[in-house]
Amino acid sequence: MKRAAKRLDYAAPGKPAVALVLGTDHRFIDGKAPGRSDTMMLIRTDPASHTVSLLSFPRDMSVEIHCPGRATWVDKINAAYPTCGPLGSLETVKALGCTEVQGYLLSKPRAAADVLELIAGFGRKAAAAA
């Protein structure tokens, strides 16, 4: 997660911000494996227009996976997380054309509460900067 955090873009106060949300699950039988990302979406908040936009990626969407230190390959988009961790998911999404991502949230099964908390946090930061 620290490696992925280093690849995030600067979020200017009062400007739109984009966060990558990864909803993951980890079953007991997975052992030490990282689990899977069943949900992957971008959330964009715009404090100027007071809007929130969501873009959800179908987990079976075929894309080029980008993992640092490895050659790219084509697979389902949700293969980036268990193979390369949050950094692989972030780099894969950025390669699709979303070049600026200012935050990410790795969420376990309580995803809805985490997403609402993230949106509220962006709103508080934007209001404080205004």
N, C-alpha and C positions, 0 to 999 in steps of 0.2 A: 504494500500500500504506500510506503514511503517513496518508492521509485515512481509510482504513478503520480503522487502529489507533486513531485518535482517537475513533471511534464505539463502541469496545468498552466493556463494562461492567466495573466493579470486581470482582475476584475476591477474596473474603474468605478469609483463611487458615482451613483446616480445613473449609470449606463446599464444597458441590458446585460444579463449574465446567463450562461448556459451551464447546466450540470448534467453529468451522465449518471443515471441511476441504474444500478445492477441489483436485481432481485435474485438472490441465490438461495439454494437449498443444500443442505448437507445431511445425508442420512447416515445412521450409525454404521451401516454396512459399507459405507464409502471409506471408512478408516481415516487415514491422514490425507486422503485426496481432497482437493479444495471444494468439491461439489460442482454444481452446474449453475449457470445463469439462465434461469427460465424467463426473466424479464429484463429487458434492456431498453431504456428510453432516454430521451433528452428532454429536459425541462428548461424552458427559456422564460425568464422573468424580465419585464420591462417596466421599470418604475415610472417612466415618463407617461406611458399610456395605461398604467395600472393593469397590465395583462399578463397572463401566464399561458404559455403554449406548450403542448406536449407532442412529442414524436416518438411513437413506439415502434421498435424494430421487431418484425416477426422472428422468433427464435430459430426458425428453420430457413431463414433467408440465406441464400448462398452468396458469400462474399470472399474477398481476398483477406486472409488473416495476417495481421502484422504483429509479430512478436520480436522485440528487440533481440538481436544476436542470432536470429534464425532467418532462413529464407522464407518468403511469403508462400502461402498455399491457399487453395480454395477449399472452403468447408462451410458448414452452417455457422452463422455469426455467433451463436452461443458456445462454439468450440473455443473461442478466444480465451474465455475466462478459465476453464479448467486446465488448459494447456499452458497459458502464459500469465494468468492472474489478472488483476485489475489493469495493469499497464498494457497488456495485450488487448484487452477490451477497449481501453482508451485510444490506443494507437490505431486499432481497426476502425473505430468510429470516425476518428479524425481523417483517416485515409478515404472515407466515403464522401468527404467534402465538408464536414463540420470541423473547420480548422481551428476554431477557438472554443475551448471548453474550460471554464473557470472553476469548476468543482465537480466532485463526484461523491456518490453515496453508495456504499456497499450495504445492502439491506438483507437481513435474514427474513423469515416468514412474516414479521410485523411490518411489511413494506408500506402499507397505506399510512400508518402513523408516522413512519420515517419520512415519507414524501411530503406529508403535510407540514412536518416540522422543518424540513428543508425549505419549502416555499415560504413559510412564515419567517424563517431566518433571513432569506434574501430580501423580503419585504422590510424587515427591521433595519437591515444594513442600508437599504436604499433610502429609507425615511431619515435615518441618522445622518446620511451624507447630504441630504437636501437642505 
